[in-house]
Amino acid sequence: MQQQRDYDVLIIGSGAAGLSCALRLPGDLRVAVLSKGPLREGSTFYAQGGVSAVLDRDDSVDAHIADTMAAGAGLCDPAAVRYTVEHGAAAIGWLIDLGVPFTREEKADGRQDYHLTREGGHRHRRVIHAADATGQAIENSLEAETRRRENIDLYERHIAVDLITSAKLGLEDPRCLGAYVLDRETGHVEVFRARSLVLASGGASKVYLYTSNPDTASGDGIAMAWRAGCRVANLEFNQFHPTCLYHPLAKSFLITEAVRGEGGRLLLPDGTRFMQQFDPRGELAPRDIVARAIDHEMKRLGIDHVLLDISHKPAAFIIEHFPTVYGRCLELGMDMTKEPIPVVPAAHYTARTSTRGWPAPRYRRTCRPGTNRGSRIPTRRWWSATTGMSCGASCGTTWASCAPTSASSGRAGAWSCCSRKYGNTIAISG
């Protein structure tokens, strides 16, 4: 007999987005979080470099916004950028309160503060990090806090197969009712019913041969949303990280951008630097520029990788700041304190889509499944800038009265009129 479970909120995905959402929901809601494998087996855990926010007195919100807009090559939504940057420091504060052990240093005046590094596209040091294993530190802290919450049930080794919609059941009222979920231990498909459902299922970079992502990043959430009636667009926006370790045994091992931020140089096989030919910022140009430059040189010269060299820095500095990268390279017979390491670009991030021309609030989006993908165009559309999905609802209200509430409120019951009418599929991360 097929088992059925009932929850207020079902979250598909257990990375930073999914666990953060679960923790911010009210404690009187019953919440289920699904994970394909162990809770931490997602892209968050493998992230290295850090998180950008305005945390230094010499930095400013306007400077961070300007850097972001420039790196976005004119495709960024200015309102979304401003909202994100203005709330960045508060988000970091929330993570610190959860116990994320960000790296600290002693300043010149003797006080202790967080160490900020620099990455491509940033004019200031504004990347807070936990050595070179920031994602692991964040995921561990989120997981520990989630396991302490009595209202949150965690289902590891459970794979969402498809969303349950009223349309698939032959019902007229268009709603998302939950999901069919495969229990990998028993091999049985279970029914998870939920008043609201959150897609926090990660990206799709495993469609590429070379990627920094784990095997779980197969685009399931995007596909399920599409089958449920959401519209997907701009899926060509995939970010390529410039520097993954080139070694047959490395398997998608990322070399954090902070290596270049701390002075690492990109070299051709003969030791020649080349980034200045492509951008005056050199190795600190945004990722897309650096990745294209490396790709260009590899094709021009017929080589299978370029080199990344930080061996001119003191060995103690390298080991302190990049213990994860240093240790992994050493396991593979390379000492980055003494020699360059081979790197190649690889698919890294299923980037979010442009929202120009769409009503696009800069908050979590409520999504109405079941919209006809053919000639019927809904009268109201919401765009999920974080998953590349838009959904429509023809409720007839004005945009102002139908707009979703801010995610920072953390209120699962505070969604818009269409949420109450149609049920909820909230796409918060891709």
C-alpha positions, 0 to 999 in steps of 0.5 A: 500500500502506498504510504502517504505523509501530510505536511504544511510545507514540503521543501524539495532540496536540502542545501543552503536555500532549502534549509534556510527556508525551513529554519525561517518558517514559523515553528507551528508549521509541520515541515518536510525537507527532502534530500536525494542522498545524505543531507549535505550531498549538494552543491552548497557543501562543496562551495569554497570561496565565500559570500559577498556582503558589505561588511567593511567600513571602507566599502559601501552598498553603492560600490557593491551595487556598481560592481554587481551591475558591471559584472552582470553586463547590463542584464541585472535587475537594478531593484533586485541587485539593490535589495540583495546588497542592502540585505547582505550584511543582515543575512551574514549576521543570521548565519553568524548567529547560527554558529557559522565559523567564518575566518577571523583575523587580528587587525592592525589595532589589535582587535579581532574581526572577520577576514575578508577576501576578494574575488573577480569583479569586486573592487573591495574586499567583501567576501567573508569566508570560512578558510576555503570550505565556506559552503561546508561550514554553512551547510553544517551549521544549517543542518545542525540547527535544522535537526534541533527543530522539532517541527522539521522532518528530514528525509534523506535518500528520498528523490522527488519524482514529480509534483502532484497537481490537481490537473493531473488528477482531473480536478478543475481547481488548479493547485499543487498538492504535493509530490510523489517521492521515491524512497531509495532505501525501500524502492517504494514511491510515497505520496507527500501531501502539502499545503505549500511546496518549495523547490530548492532543488539545485541547478542542472550543471551535470548536463555538462561533461565537466562541472564543479557540481556533485552528481545531484545537480541534474535539474530535477526541480526545473523539469518538475516545475515545467511538467506542472505548468511553470514556464521556463526561460533563459536556460542558456544562462549557465555560469562557468567557473574558470578554475577547476582542477585538471586531473583524471582523479580530481572529479569536479574539484573546484579551485576557489576564485579566492586563490586569484583574489589573493594574487594567483596568476593564470599562465600559459604552459610556457609561463606567460600571463595572458589575462591582461590581453582580455581585460584590464582587471586581469585575473580579477575580471568577472568569471565569465570573462576569465572563463572565456579567456581561458577557453580562447587560449586553450582552443588557440594553442590546442592545449587541454588546460592552463596553469594557476600559480600562487607559489610566489606567496609564502607557503604558510599563507597558502596553507592557512588560507587554502587548506582544502585546496592545498590538501587535495592537490597534495594528495594528487602529487601537486604542491601549490606552494612550489608549483603552478596547478593545472586548471580548466573552466567547468559548468558551475552554476545554473544562473538565474534569468533576466527579468526585464519586461516582467513584473518581478518582485525581488522576493520569493515568488509564489507560483501557480502550477497548471498554467497552459503552456500554449496560446493561453497567456495568463493575465498575471505573471510572476517570475522566479529570478532564482530558478528561471521559472515564471508562473501565471495566475488570472485572479483579476487583482491588481499587481500591487494587491497580488504581490507576494510578501517579502521572504524575510518575513518568514511567514508561510501563511502571508502569501498573496491572494493567488496563493490562497486561491490556487495553492502554492509552489514556491520556487526559491532556488535553482 
